[in-house]
Amino acid sequence: MNPGGLTGRDYTGVTLGYWAASPDKETKDWVLRSTTLEMLQNPVFLSQIAVTTSVAVASACLLACGLFPPACVACPILGVGAGGMVVDEISSIDADSLESEDYVGFGHFIDMKPTPATPVPFDEKPGKLMDRAGPKGVTDVTEDLVILLFDLGGIHVNHAESLAPQHYEIVLGDSGAMGDDVHRNSTRRSPAEWETATVPHLQLTPVDNLAMFGYLDAKTRRGTALEAKRIGWPLHAIGDASVPMHAVGASGYGHRPYEDCVEMVYDDLVGSATVAASAVVVGDVIQRAFKWRKFIQDRRQSNGTTEVPVRDLVTAVAAAARSKATAHPEVFKPLLSLGYIADQDAAIAGYDNPAMAAIQRDLLLEGIAAEVAFLMAVTEVSP
């Protein structure tokens, strides 16, 4: 509600927007360790480091760091030939506790492609699994570089220090069975199952689980300052689910230039230039929100509850994003991901055209509408 009435200034939207960005700052979600770095930090290996750096490794690092910053962790580990400077760099890194804002996004994907029989999904719809990233499950060069660097770097999840496994492994009832929210639960993993495979070959937590964690935690913090913060988690998840690359688990295929372009032209997409344009967008969002409102009400009625079907909602938004993007295959542009490292502006410009703006606007407004329906439903949940 607006405490000051219709004429009072209300900052609820600003507050929720702030907290909706918060999941991107949770550096403790994914803490990594490098078995390769642990080996190189052995004094015997340090004394034998060569004087020259591999050109192939240097080139791969240059590309991957620009396209997918989390891969940069492997570069000082692999580029072991630059003499004393690299020896100092290797010695200074905590091989068991690698953390950065660049790793946070690992749990912000949900792969809506048909799930193959193998590997058995960690969730009903898996999160990011680099081995099958992309609209058709075939990796592009960007993903291949990331996989190469992470494998050579021996990059694994540090289960003991990572919050994501305990926060975003959602089990409401029995492991792997239908949850209390009538959505299949995560399959519980042991620490060894989390840590054995290198990151590219591990199914990471899906973004609908991130949403559910925030929703459940917000309920336990009702009436406190942290309630609004945790509501930001499902809002963030819905936003990520509306991005085509997030809905097919892709770090490449134009992921970064697409998102940068949407950010650049955001005001145009939502009609910020004039009151008339903004009114049109608001009307469009409200109409779409009714659809998502009905989606929530139907789930409630069929399940006999007033709860918000958070996991189902995020999954449905992602399914819509994938379906719409698949109908326009020009959305997925692997060459722009490659070009991004050399000329970011040119890569972003590849998505800045009227045809692409129509798709971007459609997906963006769909996500906003789902967020509106979610927030309305949250106010109706019984204490």
N, C-alpha and C positions, 0 to 999 in steps of 0.2 A: 504494500500500500504506500501511497505518497502521504507522509505525515502532514505535509503542509497543504493538502488538498490539491485540486487540479492546477492551481496557480503557483504552488510551491515548487521549489527546485529540489529534485530528487536525484541522488547519486547511486541508486541501486545498480543501474546498468553499468556504470563506471566501475563499481566495486566488483561486480560479478565478472566483468571483462578482465579486470586485473587478475583475479584469482583463476580465471580460465586459462591464462597464460602460465600459471604457476607450475604445472606439470613439466614444462620444458626446463625448469631450473632444479629438478630433483636429481642432483648428481649422485646421490646414494642409491638410486634405483638400480643402476647397473655398475658394479665395480668389477673390473676385469683383472686377470693375471696372465702373465706371459711365461710359458715354460721355456721358450727360446731365450728370453732375457735372463731367466734364472740360470740357464746353462752358461750364457755368455758372461755373466757376472762372476763365474768361477775364476779365480786368479790365474789358473792355467790357461784358460781361453783368452783372458784379457792380455796376457803376455804374448799371445800368438796372433793378435789382430793384424791384418795386413795393412799396407800403406795406401792402397788404392781402393776406391769405392766402385762397386759394380755399377756400370752404366744402366744396365737393365733394371736394377733395383731402384736406382735414382729416378729413372723415367717413370716407373710404375708409381713411386711415391708422389712424384709431382702431379701426376694425373689423379690419383686416388684422393690425395689430400684436398684437391680442389673440388672434387665431385662428391666425396663422402668423408667429411672430416674425421669420423671415428677411426678410419683406416690409418690415420696419421700416427697412431700409437705404435704401429709396426715399423715406421720408417727409421727412427733412431735405433731401433732394435736390429733391423736388417742392414742398415748402411754402416757396417762395422769396419769399413776400410779407411776412414778419414783420420787415422793417426790418433794422437793423444787427445784431441778435442772429443772425438767419438768415445774414446775410452772413458773420459770424464763424464760424458753424457750418459753412457750405459751404466756407470757406477752410481750415478745420482738418482736413477729412477727406481722407485719402489715396485719391483716386479710383481709383487703379490697384491698390490692395491692401486690399480690404474683407474682413475675416475676423471670424468670431464662432462660438461654439458653436452658435448657431441655424442655421448653414448646414450643419453636419456631417451632419444627417439626409438631405441630398439623395441620398446613395448607400445609403440604408437601406430602399429599396422594391424590390419586384419585381412587375410587373403581370402577373397570371396570366390575364387575360381573353384570349380568342382574338386572336391578333395579326393585324391587317389587312395586306394586301399593301403598302400605303403608310402611313406612311413605312417603308422597309426597316429592320427592327430592328437596333439596334447589337449586341444579343445575342439569343440564342434567345428568351428572355423579357426584354423591355426593363425597365429600371429606371423611375424616375419620369419621366413625360412629362405635364406639366400639361394639355396640350391634350386628353388623353383620360382624365383621372383619373376615378375613381368606378366603382361596380359594373357600370355599363352603358356606360362610356366617355363619359358626358355630365357635364360639370363642374357643380358646384353654385355657389352665390353666393360661398362662401368662396374656392374655387379661382379664380373669375372675378376677384375682388378682387386676389388675389395676382398673377395674370397681368397685370392692368391696371397695378399698381404696378411690377412688374418691367419691363414694356415701356416705361412712361413714364420710369422711371429709367434705361433703357438698361443693364440689369444683365446682364453677360456673365461667363463663366468666364475667369479669368486662368490660362491654360494653363501658363505658365512657373513660376508660384508654387504652383499646386495640385498636391497629391500624388495625389489620387484618380485622375486620368487615367493616371498611370504605375503606381499600385498596383492599381487595380481594373479596368483594361483587361486581361483575362486571355487570353493567346494561348499555348496549349501546342501548338505546331506551326505550322500555317498560319493566317493571318488569315481569320476567317469560316468556316473549315472545322471538321470534327470534331476535337476536341482529343485529347490523349493519354489523357484521362480519359473519353473517349467522350461528351463534352458539347460542343456547338458553341461555338467560340471567339468572343471579341469580334471585331468588325470594326475593324481599326486605323484611327484617325483622325489626321489631321495637326493641328498646332496651329491652323491656320486653321479646320478643320472643328469643332474644339472651341470656338472663340471667336466664330465669325460670328453664330450665332443667339443671341438673348437666352435666358436660362435657361428660361423657360416652354416654349420651342419646341425644346428640345434633349433628346434621350433621354439621361438620366443613367445612371451605372453601377448595375447591379442588385446587390442585397444578397448574392446567391449568389457574386458575384465578390469582394466584401469578405471573405466566409468563406474562399474559396479562397486569397486573398492571405495571410490569417493562418495558414492551415494550411501552405502552402508555406514561409512565412517561419519558422514554428516549427520545421519540419524542419531548416532550415539552422542553427538556433540550439539544437539539441538539447544538453542538459546545461548550458545557461546560464540565467541568470535571465529572459532575454527569451523563452524557450520558453513558459513559462506565460502570459506576457502575450499573445503572439500566438495561443495557443489560445483566448483570450478572443474573438477576432474571429469564428470560426465559431459559438461559443456565442451571441454577441450576434446574429448573423445569423439563427440558428434562432429565437431569441426574437422578433425583428422579423417573421420570416416567418409566425409564428403569429397575428399581429394582422390582422384582416380588412382594415383600411384600408391597411396596408402591402402587402397582397397584391393590391390593386386600384389602387395608386398614388395614393391620395387624401389630401390634406391636410385636406379638409373631411369631410363625411358623418359627423360625430360623432367624428372622429379624437381630438382632445385630450380631450374629456369621457370617451370610452370608456377611454382609457389611464389617465386620472386615477382613474376609478372602479375599474379593476382594481387599481391601486396601493392605493387606499383600502381595498378589501375583500379584499386579497391573503391575509391570514391566514385569513379565513373560507374562501376558495376552496381553500386547501391544507390545511385542517383543523388549524390550529395551536393551537386552543383546548384540545384534549384529546389524550391519547396515543391513545385509541381512534379518534378522527377522523383523526388523522395516519396511523395504521396503515392505514386504509382507503385514503387517498390514495396512500400508498407502494405498496400492493398494486396499485392501479389503474395507477400509473405503470409499475411493473414489467411488467405485462401488455402495456401499450401499447409499452413499450420492446422487447419481444420482436418485435413487428411491424416496428419500425424496424430492429431487429437483422437480421431476415430480409431486409428491403429492401437493407441494406448487403451481406449475404452473397450475395444473388442477383446484385447488380451485380458483386461481386468474381468470382464464379464465371463469369459471362458474359464478363467482360473479362480473365480469367486473371491476376488481380493481388490483392495483399493491401492495396493502397492504399484509402483512404477516398473514396468517391464524393461529395465535399463539395458540388459544385455541384448534382448530382442530388438529394442529400438536402435541401438548403435549398429547392430548387425544388418538391420533393414536399411538404414541410411547408406551403409557401405555397399549393400547389394544394389541399391538404386544407382549409386555412383559408378559402380563397375558396369552395370547394364547400359547406362547412358554413354559412358566413355567407350565401351566396346562398339556401340553403334557409330561412333566417330573415331575410327582407329588413328586419325591424324593427331589425336590427343597425345599418344605415346610416341615420343620422338627421341630415340636413343642417340642419334647424332648430335642433338642439342646438348645432351648430357656430356658428350665428349668435347663439344665445342665450348662448353661453359668454362673450362679451365683456362683456355686461351683468350677468350673474349666473352666475359659475362654479359655485357650489354647486348652483344649480337645474339647470344643464345636466348636471352630473355625476350628480345624483339621477335624471335621466332614464334612466340605465343601471343604477341601483341598485334592482333588483327581482328576485324569485325566478326569473322566466323568463329574464331576461338573465344572472343569475348562473350558471344551468345552461350556457348557451352559453359564457360566459367561462371557466368551470371546464373545460369540454371542450377548448377551444382552448389554454388555459394548460397543462393536463396533457399534451396532445399535444406541445407544444413541449418541455416538460421531459423527456418520454420520448425524444424524438428526440435531445436533448442527452445523455442517459444512454447511448443506443446509440452515439452519436458518440464519446464519451469511451472507451467500451469498445473500439471499433474502433481508436482512435488507439494504444492500448497494443499492438496486434497488428501494427502496420506495421513492416516490416523496416527496420533502420537503413540 
